[in-house]
Amino acid sequence: MQTMDVVQLQKEIQDRQAQKMDFRFQISSHQLSRVRQVRKVRKEIAQLKTLLRQKTLEK
């Protein structure tokens, strides 16, 4: 993740947010058995946003 540029980070954040939304729908319809996946994706989004913020401040 450290080597990604700003555009790649933004795209990855959007992908993870869409994935998180899908997981939430699956949980509400009782199709997802591993609820921890939502927590993992949420942490990944936070890490990506932190990297994005660092890269924008560097410029």
Biopython code that builds the backbone (N, CA, C, O; Angstrom):
import numpy as np
from Bio.PDB.StructureBuilder import StructureBuilder

atoms = [
    (1, "MET", "N", (0.815, -1.195, 0.000)),
    (1, "MET", "CA", (0.000, 0.000, 0.000)),
    (1, "MET", "C", (0.860, 1.262, 0.000)),
    (1, "MET", "O", (0.440, 2.298, -0.515)),
    (2, "GLN", "N", (2.025, 1.183, 0.557)),
    (2, "GLN", "CA", (2.890, 2.353, 0.652)),
    (2, "GLN", "C", (3.307, 2.873, -0.724)),
    (2, "GLN", "O", (3.546, 4.069, -0.889)),
    (3, "THR", "N", (3.394, 1.982, -1.705)),
    (3, "THR", "CA", (3.890, 2.381, -3.019)),
    (3, "THR", "C", (2.795, 2.903, -3.943)),
    (3, "THR", "O", (3.092, 3.340, -5.055)),
    (4, "MET", "N", (1.557, 2.869, -3.515)),
    (4, "MET", "CA", (0.455, 3.334, -4.353)),
    (4, "MET", "C", (0.465, 4.857, -4.446)),
    (4, "MET", "O", (0.879, 5.552, -3.518)),
    (5, "ASP", "N", (-0.003, 5.360, -5.594)),
    (5, "ASP", "CA", (-0.130, 6.804, -5.705)),
    (5, "ASP", "C", (-1.534, 7.222, -5.261)),
    (5, "ASP", "O", (-2.348, 6.382, -4.876)),
    (6, "VAL", "N", (-1.805, 8.509, -5.317)),
    (6, "VAL", "CA", (-3.045, 9.055, -4.774)),
    (6, "VAL", "C", (-4.270, 8.494, -5.498)),
    (6, "VAL", "O", (-5.267, 8.157, -4.860)),
    (7, "VAL", "N", (-4.197, 8.394, -6.813)),
    (7, "VAL", "CA", (-5.332, 7.899, -7.596)),
    (7, "VAL", "C", (-5.624, 6.440, -7.254)),
    (7, "VAL", "O", (-6.783, 6.054, -7.102)),
    (8, "GLN", "N", (-4.585, 5.642, -7.135)),
    (8, "GLN", "CA", (-4.765, 4.236, -6.783)),
    (8, "GLN", "C", (-5.354, 4.097, -5.382)),
    (8, "GLN", "O", (-6.207, 3.240, -5.148)),
    (9, "LEU", "N", (-4.908, 4.924, -4.462)),
    (9, "LEU", "CA", (-5.438, 4.880, -3.100)),
    (9, "LEU", "C", (-6.923, 5.236, -3.081)),
    (9, "LEU", "O", (-7.711, 4.589, -2.392)),
    (10, "GLN", "N", (-7.300, 6.259, -3.834)),
    (10, "GLN", "CA", (-8.707, 6.651, -3.882)),
    (10, "GLN", "C", (-9.571, 5.542, -4.463)),
    (10, "GLN", "O", (-10.668, 5.279, -3.968)),
    (11, "LYS", "N", (-9.080, 4.891, -5.510)),
    (11, "LYS", "CA", (-9.832, 3.793, -6.116)),
    (11, "LYS", "C", (-9.958, 2.625, -5.141)),
    (11, "LYS", "O", (-11.021, 2.013, -5.034)),
    (12, "GLU", "N", (-8.892, 2.323, -4.442)),
    (12, "GLU", "CA", (-8.909, 1.226, -3.479)),
    (12, "GLU", "C", (-9.870, 1.529, -2.327)),
    (12, "GLU", "O", (-10.562, 0.630, -1.848)),
    (13, "ILE", "N", (-9.917, 2.771, -1.886)),
    (13, "ILE", "CA", (-10.853, 3.159, -0.826)),
    (13, "ILE", "C", (-12.285, 2.965, -1.298)),
    (13, "ILE", "O", (-13.119, 2.446, -0.556)),
    (14, "GLN", "N", (-12.574, 3.377, -2.523)),
    (14, "GLN", "CA", (-13.921, 3.198, -3.064)),
    (14, "GLN", "C", (-14.286, 1.720, -3.157)),
    (14, "GLN", "O", (-15.410, 1.333, -2.839)),
    (15, "ASP", "N", (-13.334, 0.897, -3.592)),
    (15, "ASP", "CA", (-13.588, -0.542, -3.695)),
    (15, "ASP", "C", (-13.885, -1.149, -2.326)),
    (15, "ASP", "O", (-14.811, -1.948, -2.179)),
    (16, "ARG", "N", (-13.096, -0.765, -1.333)),
    (16, "ARG", "CA", (-13.292, -1.310, 0.020)),
    (16, "ARG", "C", (-14.609, -0.835, 0.625)),
    (16, "ARG", "O", (-15.267, -1.591, 1.340)),
    (17, "GLN", "N", (-15.002, 0.404, 0.348)),
    (17, "GLN", "CA", (-16.272, 0.897, 0.867)),
    (17, "GLN", "C", (-17.445, 0.155, 0.230)),
    (17, "GLN", "O", (-18.437, -0.135, 0.898)),
    (18, "ALA", "N", (-17.331, -0.150, -1.051)),
    (18, "ALA", "CA", (-18.370, -0.935, -1.716)),
    (18, "ALA", "C", (-18.424, -2.343, -1.136)),
    (18, "ALA", "O", (-19.503, -2.905, -0.947)),
    (19, "GLN", "N", (-17.259, -2.905, -0.857)),
    (19, "GLN", "CA", (-17.192, -4.233, -0.259)),
    (19, "GLN", "C", (-17.828, -4.220, 1.133)),
    (19, "GLN", "O", (-18.543, -5.152, 1.502)),
    (20, "LYS", "N", (-17.566, -3.168, 1.898)),
    (20, "LYS", "CA", (-18.145, -3.052, 3.238)),
    (20, "LYS", "C", (-19.667, -2.975, 3.159)),
    (20, "LYS", "O", (-20.365, -3.577, 3.975)),
    (21, "MET", "N", (-20.178, -2.239, 2.181)),
    (21, "MET", "CA", (-21.616, -2.131, 2.024)),
    (21, "MET", "C", (-22.226, -3.486, 1.659)),
    (21, "MET", "O", (-23.283, -3.853, 2.173)),
    (22, "ASP", "N", (-21.560, -4.223, 0.774)),
    (22, "ASP", "CA", (-22.039, -5.558, 0.417)),
    (22, "ASP", "C", (-22.079, -6.468, 1.634)),
    (22, "ASP", "O", (-23.039, -7.214, 1.827)),
    (23, "PHE", "N", (-21.035, -6.405, 2.457)),
    (23, "PHE", "CA", (-21.002, -7.222, 3.669)),
    (23, "PHE", "C", (-22.153, -6.859, 4.601)),
    (23, "PHE", "O", (-22.769, -7.741, 5.199)),
    (24, "ARG", "N", (-22.445, -5.576, 4.728)),
    (24, "ARG", "CA", (-23.539, -5.156, 5.606)),
    (24, "ARG", "C", (-24.886, -5.682, 5.105)),
    (24, "ARG", "O", (-25.732, -6.091, 5.900)),
    (25, "PHE", "N", (-25.079, -5.670, 3.793)),
    (25, "PHE", "CA", (-26.313, -6.226, 3.241)),
    (25, "PHE", "C", (-26.391, -7.729, 3.503)),
    (25, "PHE", "O", (-27.455, -8.256, 3.828)),
    (26, "GLN", "N", (-25.263, -8.409, 3.359)),
    (26, "GLN", "CA", (-25.241, -9.849, 3.603)),
    (26, "GLN", "C", (-25.514, -10.163, 5.068)),
    (26, "GLN", "O", (-26.184, -11.149, 5.375)),
    (27, "ILE", "N", (-25.006, -9.342, 5.968)),
    (27, "ILE", "CA", (-25.257, -9.549, 7.394)),
    (27, "ILE", "C", (-26.736, -9.355, 7.693)),
    (27, "ILE", "O", (-27.329, -10.140, 8.433)),
    (28, "SER", "N", (-27.329, -8.324, 7.127)),
    (28, "SER", "CA", (-28.735, -8.055, 7.414)),
    (28, "SER", "C", (-29.649, -9.144, 6.866)),
    (28, "SER", "O", (-30.737, -9.370, 7.396)),
    (29, "SER", "N", (-29.213, -9.815, 5.812)),
    (29, "SER", "CA", (-30.025, -10.905, 5.262)),
    (29, "SER", "C", (-29.542, -12.269, 5.747)),
    (29, "SER", "O", (-29.967, -13.303, 5.231)),
    (30, "HIS", "N", (-28.650, -12.268, 6.745)),
    (30, "HIS", "CA", (-28.138, -13.492, 7.384)),
    (30, "HIS", "C", (-27.425, -14.419, 6.404)),
    (30, "HIS", "O", (-27.513, -15.641, 6.530)),
    (31, "GLN", "N", (-26.723, -13.849, 5.432)),
    (31, "GLN", "CA", (-25.970, -14.651, 4.479)),
    (31, "GLN", "C", (-24.486, -14.693, 4.810)),
    (31, "GLN", "O", (-23.770, -15.580, 4.346)),
    (32, "LEU", "N", (-24.024, -13.744, 5.604)),
    (32, "LEU", "CA", (-22.603, -13.672, 5.941)),
    (32, "LEU", "C", (-22.399, -14.272, 7.327)),
    (32, "LEU", "O", (-22.993, -13.823, 8.307)),
    (33, "SER", "N", (-21.560, -15.282, 7.391)),
    (33, "SER", "CA", (-21.340, -15.941, 8.677)),
    (33, "SER", "C", (-20.153, -15.348, 9.425)),
    (33, "SER", "O", (-20.099, -15.428, 10.653)),
    (34, "ARG", "N", (-19.205, -14.756, 8.710)),
    (34, "ARG", "CA", (-18.019, -14.186, 9.360)),
    (34, "ARG", "C", (-18.157, -12.665, 9.432)),
    (34, "ARG", "O", (-17.799, -11.948, 8.497)),
    (35, "VAL", "N", (-18.673, -12.199, 10.540)),
    (35, "VAL", "CA", (-18.937, -10.776, 10.709)),
    (35, "VAL", "C", (-17.638, -9.995, 10.881)),
    (35, "VAL", "O", (-17.609, -8.784, 10.663)),
    (36, "ARG", "N", (-16.576, -10.672, 11.265)),
    (36, "ARG", "CA", (-15.286, -10.004, 11.465)),
    (36, "ARG", "C", (-14.730, -9.416, 10.170)),
    (36, "ARG", "O", (-13.871, -8.536, 10.209)),
    (37, "GLN", "N", (-15.208, -9.888, 9.037)),
    (37, "GLN", "CA", (-14.742, -9.343, 7.762)),
    (37, "GLN", "C", (-15.057, -7.855, 7.660)),
    (37, "GLN", "O", (-14.280, -7.090, 7.089)),
    (38, "VAL", "N", (-16.195, -7.448, 8.212)),
    (38, "VAL", "CA", (-16.569, -6.035, 8.173)),
    (38, "VAL", "C", (-15.562, -5.217, 8.967)),
    (38, "VAL", "O", (-15.149, -4.143, 8.530)),
    (39, "ARG", "N", (-15.169, -5.715, 10.120)),
    (39, "ARG", "CA", (-14.185, -5.011, 10.949)),
    (39, "ARG", "C", (-12.846, -4.901, 10.227)),
    (39, "ARG", "O", (-12.190, -3.861, 10.272)),
    (40, "LYS", "N", (-12.450, -5.983, 9.564)),
    (40, "LYS", "CA", (-11.180, -5.989, 8.835)),
    (40, "LYS", "C", (-11.198, -4.963, 7.702)),
    (40, "LYS", "O", (-10.240, -4.212, 7.523)),
    (41, "VAL", "N", (-12.284, -4.935, 6.947)),
    (41, "VAL", "CA", (-12.397, -3.993, 5.832)),
    (41, "VAL", "C", (-12.426, -2.557, 6.352)),
    (41, "VAL", "O", (-11.840, -1.660, 5.747)),
    (42, "ARG", "N", (-13.110, -2.345, 7.476)),
    (42, "ARG", "CA", (-13.169, -1.008, 8.060)),
    (42, "ARG", "C", (-11.775, -0.522, 8.470)),
    (42, "ARG", "O", (-11.440, 0.647, 8.278)),
    (43, "LYS", "N", (-10.975, -1.412, 9.029)),
    (43, "LYS", "CA", (-9.602, -1.053, 9.405)),
    (43, "LYS", "C", (-8.751, -0.773, 8.169)),
    (43, "LYS", "O", (-7.931, 0.145, 8.171)),
    (44, "GLU", "N", (-8.946, -1.564, 7.118)),
    (44, "GLU", "CA", (-8.199, -1.339, 5.882)),
    (44, "GLU", "C", (-8.544, 0.020, 5.280)),
    (44, "GLU", "O", (-7.667, 0.720, 4.773)),
    (45, "ILE", "N", (-9.820, 0.391, 5.336)),
    (45, "ILE", "CA", (-10.238, 1.699, 4.827)),
    (45, "ILE", "C", (-9.549, 2.807, 5.617)),
    (45, "ILE", "O", (-9.076, 3.785, 5.039)),
    (46, "ALA", "N", (-9.493, 2.652, 6.931)),
    (46, "ALA", "CA", (-8.837, 3.659, 7.772)),
    (46, "ALA", "C", (-7.352, 3.768, 7.434)),
    (46, "ALA", "O", (-6.808, 4.871, 7.376)),
    (47, "GLN", "N", (-6.703, 2.646, 7.214)),
    (47, "GLN", "CA", (-5.281, 2.665, 6.860)),
    (47, "GLN", "C", (-5.067, 3.349, 5.513)),
    (47, "GLN", "O", (-4.142, 4.145, 5.352)),
    (48, "LEU", "N", (-5.925, 3.033, 4.555)),
    (48, "LEU", "CA", (-5.803, 3.649, 3.235)),
    (48, "LEU", "C", (-6.038, 5.157, 3.301)),
    (48, "LEU", "O", (-5.338, 5.929, 2.645)),
    (49, "LYS", "N", (-7.024, 5.572, 4.095)),
    (49, "LYS", "CA", (-7.293, 6.999, 4.230)),
    (49, "LYS", "C", (-6.131, 7.720, 4.900)),
    (49, "LYS", "O", (-5.819, 8.859, 4.553)),
    (50, "THR", "N", (-5.492, 7.058, 5.860)),
    (50, "THR", "CA", (-4.329, 7.651, 6.516)),
    (50, "THR", "C", (-3.194, 7.839, 5.520)),
    (50, "THR", "O", (-2.565, 8.897, 5.484)),
    (51, "LEU", "N", (-2.931, 6.816, 4.714)),
    (51, "LEU", "CA", (-1.889, 6.933, 3.691)),
    (51, "LEU", "C", (-2.212, 8.030, 2.686)),
    (51, "LEU", "O", (-1.334, 8.792, 2.281)),
    (52, "LEU", "N", (-3.468, 8.104, 2.289)),
    (52, "LEU", "CA", (-3.890, 9.130, 1.340)),
    (52, "LEU", "C", (-3.655, 10.519, 1.924)),
    (52, "LEU", "O", (-3.175, 11.414, 1.229)),
    (53, "ARG", "N", (-3.986, 10.697, 3.173)),
    (53, "ARG", "CA", (-3.788, 11.990, 3.838)),
    (53, "ARG", "C", (-2.299, 12.338, 3.919)),
    (53, "ARG", "O", (-1.914, 13.484, 3.686)),
    (54, "GLN", "N", (-1.477, 11.363, 4.243)),
    (54, "GLN", "CA", (-0.038, 11.598, 4.321)),
    (54, "GLN", "C", (0.527, 12.009, 2.965)),
    (54, "GLN", "O", (1.351, 12.919, 2.874)),
    (55, "LYS", "N", (0.077, 11.336, 1.922)),
    (55, "LYS", "CA", (0.592, 11.642, 0.586)),
    (55, "LYS", "C", (0.136, 13.016, 0.110)),
    (55, "LYS", "O", (0.888, 13.719, -0.565)),
    (56, "THR", "N", (-1.089, 13.403, 0.454)),
    (56, "THR", "CA", (-1.549, 14.727, 0.034)),
    (56, "THR", "C", (-0.836, 15.829, 0.810)),
    (56, "THR", "O", (-0.629, 16.920, 0.277)),
    (57, "LEU", "N", (-0.459, 15.567, 2.049)),
    (57, "LEU", "CA", (0.274, 16.570, 2.824)),
    (57, "LEU", "C", (1.719, 16.702, 2.366)),
    (57, "LEU", "O", (2.327, 17.759, 2.537)),
    (58, "GLU", "N", (2.277, 15.643, 1.786)),
    (58, "GLU", "CA", (3.653, 15.684, 1.298)),
    (58, "GLU", "C", (3.806, 16.620, 0.108)),
    (58, "GLU", "O", (4.870, 17.205, -0.094)),
    (59, "LYS", "N", (2.756, 16.759, -0.670)),
    (59, "LYS", "CA", (2.835, 17.566, -1.895)),
    (59, "LYS", "C", (2.805, 19.025, -1.626)),
    (59, "LYS", "O", (2.864, 19.826, -2.560)),
]
sb = StructureBuilder()
sb.init_structure("model")
sb.init_model(0)
sb.init_chain("A")
sb.init_seg("    ")
for serial, (resi, resn, name, xyz) in enumerate(atoms, 1):
    if name == "N":
        sb.init_residue(resn, " ", resi, " ")
    sb.init_atom(name, np.array(xyz, "f"), 0.0, 1.0, " ", f" {name:<3s}", serial, name[0])
structure = sb.get_structure()
